[in-house]
């Protein structure tokens, strides 16, 4: 997601408490996401797919997995800070836009949530 940035740009203090997932195609790490659980809510972050593999379902497979994992835990709400131009992608998985928006690195974001108690 930030190929022009150093890897330190995407590191978080809480990385050691997160659940980290990757999708490999032909032994190549193609898509990644991290899940951070705090009580009854969880945030997925650092969700990215290689540019050449975008639009081929890799991210969809990984996001479905993260939703399933969160559903199996005590999580009631799953959320992310989605790039505003990608909100439609997340909506397909049941996430809804909130009124919380911000800009980072010149990109507009919107917080999106999914109520996992609703099935």
LOTI-779853 format. One record per residue (C-alpha): residue number from 1; residue in one letter; x, y, z. Coordinates in Angstrom, 1 decimal. Layout:
# LOTI-779853
NUM, a, X, Y, Z
...
# end
This chain:
# LOTI-779853
1, x, 0.0, 0.0, 0.0
2, x, 2.9, 2.3, 0.6
3, x, 5.6, 1.0, -1.7
4, x, 7.5, 4.3, -1.8
5, x, 7.8, 4.3, 2.0
6, x, 10.4, 2.5, 4.2
7, x, 9.0, -0.6, 6.1
8, x, 9.3, 1.4, 9.3
9, x, 6.4, 3.6, 8.0
10, x, 3.9, 0.6, 8.5
11, x, 5.3, -0.8, 11.7
12, x, 3.1, -0.3, 14.8
13, x, 3.9, -0.5, 18.5
14, x, 1.1, -3.1, 18.9
15, x, 2.3, -5.3, 16.0
16, x, 3.4, -8.0, 18.5
17, x, -0.2, -8.3, 19.9
18, x, -1.8, -8.5, 16.4
19, x, -2.7, -11.5, 14.3
20, x, -1.0, -11.3, 11.0
21, x, -2.1, -13.1, 7.8
22, x, -0.7, -13.5, 4.4
23, x, -1.9, -15.0, 1.1
24, x, 0.7, -16.7, -1.0
25, x, 0.4, -17.4, -4.7
26, x, 3.1, -19.6, -6.2
27, x, 5.3, -19.0, -3.1
28, x, 4.9, -15.2, -3.5
29, x, 3.4, -13.2, -0.6
30, x, 0.6, -11.5, -2.5
31, x, -1.8, -10.0, 0.1
32, x, -1.4, -9.2, 3.8
33, x, -3.6, -8.0, 6.7
34, x, -3.3, -7.6, 10.4
35, x, -6.1, -8.0, 13.0
36, x, -5.9, -6.3, 16.4
37, x, -8.5, -7.4, 19.0
38, x, -9.3, -5.2, 22.0
39, x, -12.2, -6.6, 24.0
40, x, -15.3, -6.9, 22.0
41, x, -14.0, -5.0, 19.0
42, x, -11.3, -5.6, 16.4
43, x, -9.6, -3.5, 13.8
44, x, -8.0, -4.8, 10.7
45, x, -5.1, -2.8, 9.4
46, x, -2.2, -2.9, 7.0
47, x, -4.4, -4.6, 4.4
48, x, -2.6, -4.6, 1.0
49, x, -2.3, -6.7, -2.2
50, x, 0.5, -6.5, -4.7
51, x, -0.6, -4.0, -7.4
52, x, -0.3, -6.6, -10.2
53, x, -2.6, -9.0, -8.3
54, x, -5.3, -6.5, -7.4
55, x, -8.8, -7.2, -8.8
56, x, -8.1, -11.0, -8.9
57, x, -9.8, -11.9, -5.6
58, x, -6.7, -12.2, -3.4
59, x, -7.8, -9.5, -1.0
60, x, -11.4, -10.8, -0.9
61, x, -10.1, -14.3, 0.2
62, x, -8.0, -12.7, 2.9
63, x, -10.7, -10.3, 4.1
64, x, -13.3, -13.2, 4.3
65, x, -10.8, -15.1, 6.5
66, x, -10.3, -12.1, 8.8
67, x, -14.0, -11.7, 9.2
68, x, -14.4, -15.4, 10.0
69, x, -11.6, -15.3, 12.6
70, x, -13.1, -12.2, 14.2
71, x, -16.5, -13.9, 14.3
72, x, -15.1, -16.9, 16.1
73, x, -13.6, -14.6, 18.8
74, x, -15.6, -12.5, 21.3
75, x, -15.6, -9.7, 18.8
76, x, -18.9, -7.8, 18.3
77, x, -17.7, -5.1, 16.0
78, x, -15.0, -5.3, 13.3
79, x, -13.7, -2.1, 11.8
80, x, -11.1, -0.5, 9.6
81, x, -10.0, 2.9, 8.3
82, x, -10.7, 2.4, 4.6
83, x, -9.4, 4.6, 1.8
84, x, -12.5, 6.5, 0.8
85, x, -12.1, 5.5, -2.8
86, x, -12.2, 1.8, -1.7
87, x, -15.3, 2.0, 0.5
88, x, -17.4, 0.1, -2.1
89, x, -15.0, -2.9, -1.8
90, x, -15.6, -3.1, 2.0
91, x, -19.3, -2.6, 1.7
92, x, -19.5, -5.8, -0.3
93, x, -18.4, -7.6, 2.9
94, x, -21.0, -5.9, 5.1
95, x, -18.9, -3.0, 6.4
96, x, -20.8, 0.3, 6.7
97, x, -19.4, 3.8, 6.5
98, x, -19.4, 5.9, 9.7
99, x, -19.2, 9.7, 9.9
100, x, -15.5, 9.5, 11.0
101, x, -13.1, 10.6, 8.2
102, x, -9.5, 11.8, 8.1
103, x, -6.6, 12.3, 5.7
104, x, -3.2, 10.6, 5.9
105, x, -0.4, 10.7, 3.4
106, x, -2.6, 12.8, 1.1
107, x, -5.3, 10.1, 1.0
108, x, -8.9, 10.4, 2.3
109, x, -10.1, 7.7, 4.7
110, x, -13.4, 6.7, 6.3
111, x, -14.0, 4.5, 9.3
112, x, -16.1, 1.5, 8.3
113, x, -17.7, -1.0, 10.7
114, x, -19.3, -4.4, 10.6
115, x, -21.6, -5.6, 13.4
116, x, -20.6, -9.3, 13.9
117, x, -23.6, -10.0, 16.1
118, x, -25.9, -9.7, 13.1
119, x, -24.6, -12.7, 11.3
# end
